[in-house]
Amino acid sequence: AAGVSDAEGAMAEPLAVALHAVNRAGPLLGKSVLVTGCGPIGAMVVIAARRAGATRIAATDVVAHPLRKAAKVGADETINVAKQPEALARYATDKGQFDVLFEASGNERALRAAFDVVRPRGIVVQLGLSGSELTLPFNTVVAKEFDLRGAFRFHEEFGVAVQLINQGLVDVKPLVS
């Protein structure tokens, strides 16, 4: 569309992946969300979750640069868990503060730490892949009654992603490097 750069257009694919993950989570209206891993996909999840009505979004990573990008696209709080490993711990009160976790890092330590801050009966969407299988703390999954959902690539969301970008309904410019 007019006014949309090629670089912005190239963001349709990662945005579609994020939209699919958000679809897998179910309704986000009024929910608090944690995104672990703020690479291009994690940052797009921040955009998609906000668009879906999430009212509080925190994002974690181990590197400062992706966290700055996540803040630019709408994360309410960013936490560098390498520099401030304790910063997430305050969300563990009352058995967890977040309704939904989007795990976009593929890092087992990120997933395990996030399990402490997701509330009982929370939804966990795993979309980050690691080179090897992740070991899940299934006692926590059972005790906190998490709904564990996978999200891989996208389906009908690609057309929606293109439309959102073309109509200026989402701003992906801060993610273009």
VMD Tcl script that builds the backbone (N, CA, C; Angstrom):
set m [mol new atoms 531]
animate dup $m
set s [atomselect $m all]
$s set {name element resname resid chain x y z} {
  {N N ALA 1 A 0.846 -1.193 0.000}
  {CA C ALA 1 A 0.000 0.000 0.000}
  {C C ALA 1 A 0.882 1.244 0.000}
  {N N ALA 2 A 0.294 2.353 -0.405}
  {CA C ALA 2 A 1.028 3.619 -0.453}
  {C C ALA 2 A 1.478 3.996 0.953}
  {N N GLY 3 A 2.691 4.471 1.071}
  {CA C GLY 3 A 3.206 4.912 2.364}
  {C C GLY 3 A 3.765 3.798 3.224}
  {N N VAL 4 A 3.714 2.575 2.736}
  {CA C VAL 4 A 4.277 1.451 3.486}
  {C C VAL 4 A 5.577 1.033 2.814}
  {N N SER 5 A 6.667 1.101 3.550}
  {CA C SER 5 A 7.973 0.757 2.988}
  {C C SER 5 A 8.091 -0.751 2.804}
  {N N ASP 6 A 9.056 -1.151 1.965}
  {CA C ASP 6 A 9.328 -2.586 1.786}
  {C C ASP 6 A 9.707 -3.227 3.118}
  {N N ALA 7 A 10.486 -2.495 3.924}
  {CA C ALA 7 A 10.919 -3.018 5.219}
  {C C ALA 7 A 9.719 -3.276 6.129}
  {N N GLU 8 A 8.757 -2.332 6.112}
  {CA C GLU 8 A 7.537 -2.546 6.908}
  {C C GLU 8 A 6.750 -3.737 6.361}
  {N N GLY 9 A 6.676 -3.849 5.054}
  {CA C GLY 9 A 5.979 -4.971 4.428}
  {C C GLY 9 A 6.590 -6.305 4.814}
  {N N ALA 10 A 7.920 -6.309 4.958}
  {CA C ALA 10 A 8.626 -7.532 5.348}
  {C C ALA 10 A 8.274 -7.955 6.770}
  {N N MET 11 A 7.682 -7.051 7.533}
  {CA C MET 11 A 7.297 -7.358 8.908}
  {C C MET 11 A 5.983 -8.121 8.988}
  {N N ALA 12 A 5.303 -8.298 7.860}
  {CA C ALA 12 A 4.007 -8.996 7.870}
  {C C ALA 12 A 4.160 -10.436 8.370}
  {N N GLU 13 A 5.263 -11.101 7.953}
  {CA C GLU 13 A 5.441 -12.503 8.349}
  {C C GLU 13 A 5.641 -12.642 9.866}
  {N N PRO 14 A 6.592 -11.921 10.495}
  {CA C PRO 14 A 6.702 -12.045 11.956}
  {C C PRO 14 A 5.446 -11.561 12.685}
  {N N LEU 15 A 4.770 -10.552 12.134}
  {CA C LEU 15 A 3.527 -10.102 12.766}
  {C C LEU 15 A 2.475 -11.205 12.699}
  {N N ALA 16 A 2.416 -11.924 11.587}
  {CA C ALA 16 A 1.460 -13.024 11.450}
  {C C ALA 16 A 1.738 -14.117 12.488}
  {N N VAL 17 A 3.009 -14.409 12.724}
  {CA C VAL 17 A 3.386 -15.395 13.750}
  {C C VAL 17 A 2.860 -14.931 15.119}
  {N N ALA 18 A 3.043 -13.644 15.413}
  {CA C ALA 18 A 2.594 -13.086 16.695}
  {C C ALA 18 A 1.071 -13.088 16.794}
  {N N LEU 19 A 0.400 -12.729 15.730}
  {CA C LEU 19 A -1.069 -12.742 15.733}
  {C C LEU 19 A -1.596 -14.155 15.967}
  {N N HIS 20 A -0.928 -15.133 15.373}
  {CA C HIS 20 A -1.331 -16.526 15.573}
  {C C HIS 20 A -1.169 -16.924 17.046}
  {N N ALA 21 A -0.049 -16.536 17.652}
  {CA C ALA 21 A 0.183 -16.836 19.071}
  {C C ALA 21 A -0.895 -16.192 19.942}
  {N N VAL 22 A -1.236 -14.949 19.627}
  {CA C VAL 22 A -2.276 -14.242 20.378}
  {C C VAL 22 A -3.630 -14.935 20.190}
  {N N ASN 23 A -3.911 -15.385 18.979}
  {CA C ASN 23 A -5.141 -16.157 18.743}
  {C C ASN 23 A -5.165 -17.419 19.589}
  {N N ARG 24 A -4.014 -18.096 19.685}
  {CA C ARG 24 A -3.930 -19.328 20.474}
  {C C ARG 24 A -4.187 -19.059 21.960}
  {N N ALA 25 A -3.866 -17.859 22.426}
  {CA C ALA 25 A -4.054 -17.518 23.837}
  {C C ALA 25 A -5.521 -17.331 24.190}
  {N N GLY 26 A -6.342 -16.969 23.216}
  {CA C GLY 26 A -7.740 -16.655 23.501}
  {C C GLY 26 A -7.883 -15.188 23.864}
  {N N PRO 27 A -9.048 -14.798 24.380}
  {CA C PRO 27 A -9.311 -13.370 24.646}
  {C C PRO 27 A -8.273 -12.741 25.589}
  {N N LEU 28 A -7.764 -11.585 25.199}
  {CA C LEU 28 A -6.788 -10.874 26.036}
  {C C LEU 28 A -7.345 -9.572 26.614}
  {N N LEU 29 A -8.572 -9.277 26.331}
  {CA C LEU 29 A -9.169 -8.030 26.790}
  {C C LEU 29 A -9.042 -7.897 28.311}
  {N N GLY 30 A -8.358 -6.844 28.750}
  {CA C GLY 30 A -8.191 -6.581 30.170}
  {C C GLY 30 A -7.173 -7.465 30.867}
  {N N LYS 31 A -6.420 -8.258 30.131}
  {CA C LYS 31 A -5.485 -9.209 30.732}
  {C C LYS 31 A -4.103 -8.599 30.935}
  {N N SER 32 A -3.367 -9.206 31.867}
  {CA C SER 32 A -1.961 -8.847 32.037}
  {C C SER 32 A -1.136 -9.954 31.390}
  {N N VAL 33 A -0.124 -9.517 30.649}
  {CA C VAL 33 A 0.637 -10.401 29.777}
  {C C VAL 33 A 2.126 -10.271 30.068}
  {N N LEU 34 A 2.816 -11.396 30.043}
  {CA C LEU 34 A 4.271 -11.417 30.117}
  {C C LEU 34 A 4.792 -12.007 28.821}
  {N N VAL 35 A 5.743 -11.305 28.191}
  {CA C VAL 35 A 6.406 -11.798 26.987}
  {C C VAL 35 A 7.863 -12.039 27.343}
  {N N THR 36 A 8.323 -13.286 27.216}
  {CA C THR 36 A 9.728 -13.592 27.481}
  {C C THR 36 A 10.422 -13.798 26.142}
  {N N GLY 37 A 11.441 -12.993 25.902}
  {CA C GLY 37 A 12.154 -13.012 24.628}
  {C C GLY 37 A 11.635 -11.903 23.738}
  {N N CYS 38 A 12.440 -10.873 23.514}
  {CA C CYS 38 A 11.985 -9.689 22.780}
  {C C CYS 38 A 12.666 -9.522 21.438}
  {N N GLY 39 A 13.018 -10.634 20.796}
  {CA C GLY 39 A 13.478 -10.546 19.421}
  {C C GLY 39 A 12.323 -10.069 18.565}
  {N N PRO 40 A 12.451 -10.133 17.239}
  {CA C PRO 40 A 11.383 -9.634 16.361}
  {C C PRO 40 A 10.013 -10.243 16.667}
  {N N ILE 41 A 9.966 -11.535 16.939}
  {CA C ILE 41 A 8.676 -12.178 17.209}
  {C C ILE 41 A 8.111 -11.708 18.547}
  {N N GLY 42 A 8.930 -11.702 19.589}
  {CA C GLY 42 A 8.466 -11.238 20.898}
  {C C GLY 42 A 7.959 -9.808 20.851}
  {N N ALA 43 A 8.673 -8.943 20.147}
  {CA C ALA 43 A 8.241 -7.548 20.008}
  {C C ALA 43 A 6.907 -7.473 19.269}
  {N N MET 44 A 6.744 -8.306 18.267}
  {CA C MET 44 A 5.470 -8.345 17.540}
  {C C MET 44 A 4.341 -8.859 18.432}
  {N N VAL 45 A 4.668 -9.770 19.350}
  {CA C VAL 45 A 3.658 -10.247 20.297}
  {C C VAL 45 A 3.189 -9.092 21.181}
  {N N VAL 46 A 4.104 -8.206 21.572}
  {CA C VAL 46 A 3.719 -7.018 22.351}
  {C C VAL 46 A 2.682 -6.211 21.563}
  {N N ILE 47 A 2.962 -5.974 20.284}
  {CA C ILE 47 A 2.033 -5.214 19.426}
  {C C ILE 47 A 0.687 -5.933 19.325}
  {N N ALA 48 A 0.734 -7.232 19.037}
  {CA C ALA 48 A -0.494 -8.003 18.826}
  {C C ALA 48 A -1.321 -8.129 20.111}
  {N N ALA 49 A -0.643 -8.312 21.247}
  {CA C ALA 49 A -1.355 -8.438 22.521}
  {C C ALA 49 A -2.048 -7.133 22.883}
  {N N ARG 50 A -1.370 -6.013 22.640}
  {CA C ARG 50 A -1.982 -4.712 22.934}
  {C C ARG 50 A -3.192 -4.495 22.039}
  {N N ARG 51 A -3.045 -4.829 20.768}
  {CA C ARG 51 A -4.134 -4.694 19.794}
  {C C ARG 51 A -5.331 -5.549 20.222}
  {N N ALA 52 A -5.053 -6.688 20.884}
  {CA C ALA 52 A -6.111 -7.599 21.334}
  {C C ALA 52 A -6.707 -7.192 22.685}
  {N N GLY 53 A -6.216 -6.099 23.269}
  {CA C GLY 53 A -6.835 -5.577 24.484}
  {C C GLY 53 A -6.112 -5.833 25.784}
  {N N ALA 54 A -4.887 -6.374 25.730}
  {CA C ALA 54 A -4.119 -6.558 26.970}
  {C C ALA 54 A -3.894 -5.197 27.617}
  {N N THR 55 A -4.117 -5.110 28.925}
  {CA C THR 55 A -3.980 -3.817 29.606}
  {C C THR 55 A -2.632 -3.626 30.269}
  {N N ARG 56 A -1.915 -4.738 30.525}
  {CA C ARG 56 A -0.569 -4.607 31.090}
  {C C ARG 56 A 0.327 -5.621 30.407}
  {N N ILE 57 A 1.444 -5.126 29.884}
  {CA C ILE 57 A 2.384 -5.997 29.182}
  {C C ILE 57 A 3.783 -5.757 29.724}
  {N N ALA 58 A 4.372 -6.811 30.252}
  {CA C ALA 58 A 5.770 -6.770 30.671}
  {C C ALA 58 A 6.554 -7.667 29.722}
  {N N ALA 59 A 7.787 -7.282 29.454}
  {CA C ALA 59 A 8.626 -8.045 28.532}
  {C C ALA 59 A 9.994 -8.251 29.155}
  {N N THR 60 A 10.539 -9.451 28.962}
  {CA C THR 60 A 11.866 -9.749 29.492}
  {C C THR 60 A 12.795 -10.202 28.378}
  {N N ASP 61 A 14.065 -9.946 28.581}
  {CA C ASP 61 A 15.109 -10.440 27.696}
  {C C ASP 61 A 16.407 -10.381 28.479}
  {N N VAL 62 A 17.484 -10.882 27.880}
  {CA C VAL 62 A 18.794 -10.851 28.528}
  {C C VAL 62 A 19.702 -9.798 27.896}
  {N N VAL 63 A 19.185 -9.076 26.900}
  {CA C VAL 63 A 19.949 -8.070 26.174}
  {C C VAL 63 A 19.152 -6.761 26.152}
  {N N ALA 64 A 19.840 -5.630 26.295}
  {CA C ALA 64 A 19.172 -4.333 26.390}
  {C C ALA 64 A 18.486 -3.896 25.090}
  {N N HIS 65 A 19.138 -4.087 23.943}
  {CA C HIS 65 A 18.609 -3.563 22.677}
  {C C HIS 65 A 17.189 -4.060 22.358}
  {N N PRO 66 A 16.928 -5.380 22.407}
  {CA C PRO 66 A 15.557 -5.826 22.131}
  {C C PRO 66 A 14.536 -5.291 23.142}
  {N N LEU 67 A 14.965 -5.070 24.370}
  {CA C LEU 67 A 14.059 -4.511 25.378}
  {C C LEU 67 A 13.674 -3.079 25.031}
  {N N ARG 68 A 14.630 -2.311 24.498}
  {CA C ARG 68 A 14.310 -0.942 24.060}
  {C C ARG 68 A 13.267 -0.971 22.949}
  {N N LYS 69 A 13.421 -1.911 22.018}
  {CA C LYS 69 A 12.450 -2.055 20.923}
  {C C LYS 69 A 11.073 -2.438 21.473}
  {N N ALA 70 A 11.035 -3.350 22.428}
  {CA C ALA 70 A 9.760 -3.764 23.023}
  {C C ALA 70 A 9.072 -2.587 23.704}
  {N N ALA 71 A 9.859 -1.740 24.372}
  {CA C ALA 71 A 9.291 -0.548 25.011}
  {C C ALA 71 A 8.725 0.404 23.963}
  {N N LYS 72 A 9.440 0.557 22.852}
  {CA C LYS 72 A 8.988 1.460 21.785}
  {C C LYS 72 A 7.675 1.015 21.158}
  {N N VAL 73 A 7.423 -0.295 21.136}
  {CA C VAL 73 A 6.183 -0.783 20.532}
  {C C VAL 73 A 5.082 -1.035 21.562}
  {N N GLY 74 A 5.314 -0.636 22.806}
  {CA C GLY 74 A 4.199 -0.631 23.741}
  {C C GLY 74 A 4.283 -1.461 25.001}
  {N N ALA 75 A 5.415 -2.105 25.280}
  {CA C ALA 75 A 5.526 -2.825 26.560}
  {C C ALA 75 A 5.481 -1.802 27.688}
  {N N ASP 76 A 4.693 -2.067 28.711}
  {CA C ASP 76 A 4.593 -1.153 29.851}
  {C C ASP 76 A 5.838 -1.206 30.713}
  {N N GLU 77 A 6.456 -2.375 30.748}
  {CA C GLU 77 A 7.661 -2.560 31.550}
  {C C GLU 77 A 8.571 -3.536 30.832}
  {N N THR 78 A 9.868 -3.248 30.866}
  {CA C THR 78 A 10.843 -4.186 30.319}
  {C C THR 78 A 11.824 -4.540 31.426}
  {N N ILE 79 A 12.209 -5.807 31.452}
  {CA C ILE 79 A 13.107 -6.291 32.501}
  {C C ILE 79 A 14.265 -7.050 31.858}
  {N N ASN 80 A 15.462 -6.593 32.140}
  {CA C ASN 80 A 16.657 -7.312 31.700}
  {C C ASN 80 A 16.969 -8.340 32.784}
  {N N VAL 81 A 16.594 -9.590 32.526}
  {CA C VAL 81 A 16.733 -10.627 33.551}
  {C C VAL 81 A 18.178 -11.067 33.760}
  {N N ALA 82 A 19.073 -10.678 32.854}
  {CA C ALA 82 A 20.495 -10.960 33.056}
  {C C ALA 82 A 21.069 -9.973 34.076}
  {N N LYS 83 A 20.667 -8.698 33.951}
  {CA C LYS 83 A 21.178 -7.664 34.863}
  {C C LYS 83 A 20.381 -7.573 36.158}
  {N N GLN 84 A 19.080 -7.858 36.084}
  {CA C GLN 84 A 18.210 -7.772 37.265}
  {C C GLN 84 A 17.397 -9.053 37.405}
  {N N PRO 85 A 18.035 -10.176 37.736}
  {CA C PRO 85 A 17.293 -11.440 37.815}
  {C C PRO 85 A 16.161 -11.417 38.841}
  {N N GLU 86 A 16.274 -10.548 39.846}
  {CA C GLU 86 A 15.265 -10.483 40.902}
  {C C GLU 86 A 14.064 -9.615 40.530}
  {N N ALA 87 A 14.170 -8.839 39.453}
  {CA C ALA 87 A 13.123 -7.861 39.116}
  {C C ALA 87 A 11.776 -8.505 38.792}
  {N N LEU 88 A 11.796 -9.710 38.279}
  {CA C LEU 88 A 10.550 -10.407 37.942}
  {C C LEU 88 A 9.896 -10.986 39.200}
  {N N ALA 89 A 10.696 -11.229 40.226}
  {CA C ALA 89 A 10.220 -11.936 41.434}
  {C C ALA 89 A 9.045 -11.244 42.111}
  {N N ARG 90 A 8.971 -9.917 42.022}
  {CA C ARG 90 A 7.864 -9.224 42.698}
  {C C ARG 90 A 6.493 -9.605 42.133}
  {N N TYR 91 A 6.490 -10.177 40.934}
  {CA C TYR 91 A 5.227 -10.611 40.323}
  {C C TYR 91 A 4.821 -12.026 40.767}
  {N N ALA 92 A 5.618 -12.635 41.631}
  {CA C ALA 92 A 5.299 -13.980 42.114}
  {C C ALA 92 A 4.314 -13.947 43.282}
  {N N THR 93 A 4.055 -12.755 43.853}
  {CA C THR 93 A 3.131 -12.666 44.984}
  {C C THR 93 A 1.745 -13.151 44.579}
  {N N ASP 94 A 0.996 -13.639 45.563}
  {CA C ASP 94 A -0.346 -14.197 45.332}
  {C C ASP 94 A -0.331 -15.288 44.269}
  {N N LYS 95 A 0.724 -16.086 44.237}
  {CA C LYS 95 A 0.882 -17.215 43.314}
  {C C LYS 95 A 1.041 -16.797 41.851}
  {N N GLY 96 A 1.253 -15.499 41.594}
  {CA C GLY 96 A 1.497 -15.049 40.224}
  {C C GLY 96 A 0.545 -13.943 39.799}
  {N N GLN 97 A 1.076 -12.996 39.038}
  {CA C GLN 97 A 0.306 -11.807 38.657}
  {C C GLN 97 A -0.141 -11.781 37.194}
  {N N PHE 98 A 0.512 -12.567 36.340}
  {CA C PHE 98 A 0.208 -12.494 34.912}
  {C C PHE 98 A -0.836 -13.524 34.515}
  {N N ASP 99 A -1.761 -13.099 33.667}
  {CA C ASP 99 A -2.814 -13.991 33.166}
  {C C ASP 99 A -2.291 -14.884 32.047}
  {N N VAL 100 A -1.425 -14.310 31.224}
  {CA C VAL 100 A -0.954 -15.019 30.027}
  {C C VAL 100 A 0.549 -14.827 29.878}
  {N N LEU 101 A 1.226 -15.919 29.542}
  {CA C LEU 101 A 2.648 -15.883 29.211}
  {C C LEU 101 A 2.814 -16.234 27.739}
  {N N PHE 102 A 3.554 -15.398 27.024}
  {CA C PHE 102 A 4.004 -15.728 25.676}
  {C C PHE 102 A 5.503 -15.958 25.776}
  {N N GLU 103 A 5.930 -17.202 25.645}
  {CA C GLU 103 A 7.346 -17.537 25.772}
  {C C GLU 103 A 7.940 -17.571 24.367}
  {N N ALA 104 A 8.699 -16.527 24.040}
  {CA C ALA 104 A 9.222 -16.364 22.678}
  {C C ALA 104 A 10.734 -16.517 22.600}
  {N N SER 105 A 11.365 -16.926 23.707}
  {CA C SER 105 A 12.831 -17.032 23.701}
  {C C SER 105 A 13.327 -18.438 23.371}
  {N N GLY 106 A 12.524 -19.436 23.672}
  {CA C GLY 106 A 12.983 -20.813 23.528}
  {C C GLY 106 A 13.997 -21.201 24.589}
  {N N ASN 107 A 14.081 -20.391 25.641}
  {CA C ASN 107 A 15.051 -20.607 26.709}
  {C C ASN 107 A 14.354 -21.240 27.911}
  {N N GLU 108 A 14.858 -22.394 28.325}
  {CA C GLU 108 A 14.226 -23.123 29.426}
  {C C GLU 108 A 14.231 -22.329 30.729}
  {N N ARG 109 A 15.303 -21.605 30.990}
  {CA C ARG 109 A 15.366 -20.803 32.229}
  {C C ARG 109 A 14.315 -19.698 32.221}
  {N N ALA 110 A 14.087 -19.103 31.060}
  {CA C ALA 110 A 13.058 -18.057 30.942}
  {C C ALA 110 A 11.680 -18.641 31.229}
  {N N LEU 111 A 11.435 -19.811 30.678}
  {CA C LEU 111 A 10.145 -20.470 30.876}
  {C C LEU 111 A 9.928 -20.808 32.346}
  {N N ARG 112 A 10.933 -21.397 32.984}
  {CA C ARG 112 A 10.812 -21.775 34.396}
  {C C ARG 112 A 10.598 -20.556 35.292}
  {N N ALA 113 A 11.333 -19.477 35.031}
  {CA C ALA 113 A 11.175 -18.256 35.838}
  {C C ALA 113 A 9.778 -17.671 35.649}
  {N N ALA 114 A 9.286 -17.726 34.430}
  {CA C ALA 114 A 7.965 -17.170 34.137}
  {C C ALA 114 A 6.861 -17.959 34.834}
  {N N PHE 115 A 7.064 -19.266 35.006}
  {CA C PHE 115 A 6.047 -20.094 35.653}
  {C C PHE 115 A 5.748 -19.601 37.070}
  {N N ASP 116 A 6.721 -18.978 37.712}
  {CA C ASP 116 A 6.520 -18.461 39.073}
  {C C ASP 116 A 5.612 -17.237 39.102}
  {N N VAL 117 A 5.514 -16.526 37.992}
  {CA C VAL 117 A 4.796 -15.247 37.993}
  {C C VAL 117 A 3.492 -15.280 37.206}
  {N N VAL 118 A 3.169 -16.461 36.655}
  {CA C VAL 118 A 1.874 -16.630 35.988}
  {C C VAL 118 A 0.889 -17.151 37.028}
  {N N ARG 119 A -0.281 -16.545 37.069}
  {CA C ARG 119 A -1.279 -16.894 38.081}
  {C C ARG 119 A -1.831 -18.307 37.864}
  {N N PRO 120 A -2.381 -18.900 38.920}
  {CA C PRO 120 A -3.040 -20.193 38.736}
  {C C PRO 120 A -4.107 -20.108 37.641}
  {N N ARG 121 A -4.204 -21.168 36.852}
  {CA C ARG 121 A -5.100 -21.261 35.701}
  {C C ARG 121 A -4.740 -20.286 34.587}
  {N N GLY 122 A -3.505 -19.800 34.626}
  {CA C GLY 122 A -3.030 -18.927 33.562}
  {C C GLY 122 A -2.792 -19.717 32.279}
  {N N ILE 123 A -2.605 -18.967 31.214}
  {CA C ILE 123 A -2.378 -19.561 29.898}
  {C C ILE 123 A -0.926 -19.344 29.505}
  {N N VAL 124 A -0.273 -20.415 29.080}
  {CA C VAL 124 A 1.119 -20.366 28.644}
  {C C VAL 124 A 1.151 -20.716 27.166}
  {N N VAL 125 A 1.600 -19.759 26.349}
  {CA C VAL 125 A 1.733 -19.999 24.915}
  {C C VAL 125 A 3.222 -20.067 24.593}
  {N N GLN 126 A 3.666 -21.222 24.162}
  {CA C GLN 126 A 5.075 -21.424 23.814}
  {C C GLN 126 A 5.226 -21.244 22.302}
  {N N LEU 127 A 5.956 -20.201 21.898}
  {CA C LEU 127 A 6.202 -20.018 20.477}
  {C C LEU 127 A 7.677 -19.922 20.156}
  {N N GLY 128 A 8.508 -19.797 21.182}
  {CA C GLY 128 A 9.947 -19.831 20.951}
  {C C GLY 128 A 10.416 -21.270 20.867}
  {N N LEU 129 A 11.235 -21.565 19.875}
  {CA C LEU 129 A 11.789 -22.907 19.733}
  {C C LEU 129 A 13.254 -22.881 20.145}
  {N N SER 130 A 13.677 -23.951 20.805}
  {CA C SER 130 A 15.093 -24.047 21.146}
  {C C SER 130 A 15.705 -25.144 20.291}
  {N N GLY 131 A 17.009 -25.242 20.303}
  {CA C GLY 131 A 17.687 -26.274 19.535}
  {C C GLY 131 A 17.426 -27.669 20.061}
  {N N SER 132 A 17.042 -27.749 21.322}
  {CA C SER 132 A 16.766 -29.056 21.929}
  {C C SER 132 A 15.412 -28.994 22.628}
  {N N GLU 133 A 14.962 -30.126 23.109}
  {CA C GLU 133 A 13.686 -30.170 23.830}
  {C C GLU 133 A 13.807 -29.420 25.158}
  {N N LEU 134 A 12.747 -28.705 25.524}
  {CA C LEU 134 A 12.695 -28.045 26.817}
  {C C LEU 134 A 12.163 -29.036 27.849}
  {N N THR 135 A 12.689 -28.959 29.057}
  {CA C THR 135 A 12.173 -29.768 30.150}
  {C C THR 135 A 11.229 -28.889 30.959}
  {N N LEU 136 A 9.989 -29.316 31.049}
  {CA C LEU 136 A 8.984 -28.520 31.753}
  {C C LEU 136 A 8.825 -28.974 33.195}
  {N N PRO 137 A 8.631 -28.028 34.113}
  {CA C PRO 137 A 8.310 -28.398 35.489}
  {C C PRO 137 A 6.819 -28.762 35.574}
  {N N PHE 138 A 6.516 -30.019 35.227}
  {CA C PHE 138 A 5.106 -30.413 35.130}
  {C C PHE 138 A 4.386 -30.390 36.473}
  {N N ASN 139 A 5.116 -30.509 37.589}
  {CA C ASN 139 A 4.448 -30.376 38.888}
  {C C ASN 139 A 3.816 -28.993 39.002}
  {N N THR 140 A 4.503 -27.966 38.494}
  {CA C THR 140 A 3.966 -26.610 38.518}
  {C C THR 140 A 2.787 -26.488 37.568}
  {N N VAL 141 A 2.913 -27.053 36.371}
  {CA C VAL 141 A 1.812 -27.013 35.395}
  {C C VAL 141 A 0.550 -27.599 36.027}
  {N N VAL 142 A 0.689 -28.735 36.717}
  {CA C VAL 142 A -0.456 -29.404 37.334}
  {C C VAL 142 A -0.957 -28.615 38.546}
  {N N ALA 143 A -0.052 -28.226 39.447}
  {CA C ALA 143 A -0.452 -27.547 40.681}
  {C C ALA 143 A -1.116 -26.199 40.408}
  {N N LYS 144 A -0.624 -25.481 39.394}
  {CA C LYS 144 A -1.196 -24.177 39.074}
  {C C LYS 144 A -2.250 -24.261 37.967}
  {N N GLU 145 A -2.486 -25.489 37.476}
  {CA C GLU 145 A -3.517 -25.734 36.462}
  {C C GLU 145 A -3.357 -24.852 35.231}
  {N N PHE 146 A -2.130 -24.735 34.756}
  {CA C PHE 146 A -1.864 -23.947 33.554}
  {C C PHE 146 A -2.485 -24.602 32.329}
  {N N ASP 147 A -2.918 -23.783 31.404}
  {CA C ASP 147 A -3.260 -24.235 30.058}
  {C C ASP 147 A -2.024 -24.001 29.216}
  {N N LEU 148 A -1.443 -25.069 28.711}
  {CA C LEU 148 A -0.217 -24.989 27.928}
  {C C LEU 148 A -0.571 -25.123 26.456}
  {N N ARG 149 A -0.200 -24.109 25.649}
  {CA C ARG 149 A -0.560 -24.099 24.238}
  {C C ARG 149 A 0.665 -23.811 23.378}
  {N N GLY 150 A 0.761 -24.510 22.302}
  {CA C GLY 150 A 1.835 -24.256 21.350}
  {C C GLY 150 A 1.342 -23.341 20.247}
  {N N ALA 151 A 2.264 -22.587 19.669}
  {CA C ALA 151 A 1.939 -21.745 18.512}
  {C C ALA 151 A 3.106 -21.836 17.546}
  {N N PHE 152 A 2.823 -22.249 16.333}
  {CA C PHE 152 A 3.873 -22.450 15.348}
  {C C PHE 152 A 3.476 -21.787 14.036}
  {N N ARG 153 A 4.307 -20.865 13.589}
  {CA C ARG 153 A 4.078 -20.136 12.343}
  {C C ARG 153 A 2.740 -19.410 12.368}
  {N N PHE 154 A 1.940 -19.566 11.316}
  {CA C PHE 154 A 0.668 -18.842 11.243}
  {C C PHE 154 A -0.226 -19.534 10.232}
  {N N HIS 155 A -1.496 -19.154 10.247}
  {CA C HIS 155 A -2.448 -19.699 9.275}
  {C C HIS 155 A -3.094 -18.516 8.557}
  {N N GLU 156 A -4.341 -18.232 8.872}
  {CA C GLU 156 A -5.042 -17.140 8.189}
  {C C GLU 156 A -4.558 -15.758 8.630}
  {N N GLU 157 A -3.676 -15.704 9.613}
  {CA C GLU 157 A -3.265 -14.403 10.163}
  {C C GLU 157 A -2.393 -13.582 9.228}
  {N N PHE 158 A -1.803 -14.191 8.204}
  {CA C PHE 158 A -0.904 -13.424 7.328}
  {C C PHE 158 A -1.654 -12.292 6.637}
  {N N GLY 159 A -2.829 -12.591 6.101}
  {CA C GLY 159 A -3.636 -11.563 5.442}
  {C C GLY 159 A -4.013 -10.441 6.397}
  {N N VAL 160 A -4.311 -10.807 7.632}
  {CA C VAL 160 A -4.646 -9.807 8.649}
  {C C VAL 160 A -3.432 -8.933 8.939}
  {N N ALA 161 A -2.263 -9.558 9.042}
  {CA C ALA 161 A -1.031 -8.803 9.311}
  {C C ALA 161 A -0.784 -7.767 8.214}
  {N N VAL 162 A -0.928 -8.178 6.969}
  {CA C VAL 162 A -0.735 -7.260 5.835}
  {C C VAL 162 A -1.730 -6.100 5.923}
  {N N GLN 163 A -2.964 -6.443 6.219}
  {CA C GLN 163 A -4.010 -5.418 6.337}
  {C C GLN 163 A -3.717 -4.436 7.468}
  {N N LEU 164 A -3.320 -4.951 8.636}
  {CA C LEU 164 A -3.014 -4.081 9.774}
  {C C LEU 164 A -1.884 -3.111 9.445}
  {N N ILE 165 A -0.844 -3.624 8.781}
  {CA C ILE 165 A 0.296 -2.774 8.407}
  {C C ILE 165 A -0.124 -1.770 7.342}
  {N N ASN 166 A -0.801 -2.230 6.291}
  {CA C ASN 166 A -1.198 -1.346 5.181}
  {C C ASN 166 A -2.140 -0.236 5.621}
  {N N GLN 167 A -3.004 -0.539 6.566}
  {CA C GLN 167 A -3.971 0.453 7.029}
  {C C GLN 167 A -3.422 1.322 8.173}
  {N N GLY 168 A -2.155 1.069 8.555}
  {CA C GLY 168 A -1.558 1.855 9.630}
  {C C GLY 168 A -2.179 1.571 10.988}
  {N N LEU 169 A -2.767 0.381 11.172}
  {CA C LEU 169 A -3.409 0.040 12.438}
  {C C LEU 169 A -2.414 -0.467 13.475}
  {N N VAL 170 A -1.226 -0.843 13.018}
  {CA C VAL 170 A -0.129 -1.168 13.927}
  {C C VAL 170 A 1.103 -0.431 13.430}
  {N N ASP 171 A 1.972 -0.074 14.349}
  {CA C ASP 171 A 3.201 0.633 13.979}
  {C C ASP 171 A 4.392 -0.311 14.168}
  {N N VAL 172 A 4.912 -0.813 13.063}
  {CA C VAL 172 A 6.072 -1.707 13.128}
  {C C VAL 172 A 7.376 -0.967 12.843}
  {N N LYS 173 A 7.283 0.337 12.533}
  {CA C LYS 173 A 8.493 1.117 12.192}
  {C C LYS 173 A 9.601 1.026 13.231}
  {N N PRO 174 A 9.285 1.049 14.557}
  {CA C PRO 174 A 10.378 0.962 15.527}
  {C C PRO 174 A 11.186 -0.341 15.445}
  {N N LEU 175 A 10.618 -1.352 14.801}
  {CA C LEU 175 A 11.307 -2.649 14.712}
  {C C LEU 175 A 12.126 -2.789 13.454}
  {N N VAL 176 A 11.965 -1.853 12.505}
  {CA C VAL 176 A 12.730 -1.912 11.254}
  {C C VAL 176 A 14.149 -1.455 11.559}
  {N N SER 177 A 15.135 -2.301 11.199}
  {CA C SER 177 A 16.529 -1.908 11.470}
  {C C SER 177 A 17.280 -1.727 10.166}
}
mol reanalyze $m
mol bondsrecalc $m
mol representation Tube
mol addrep $m
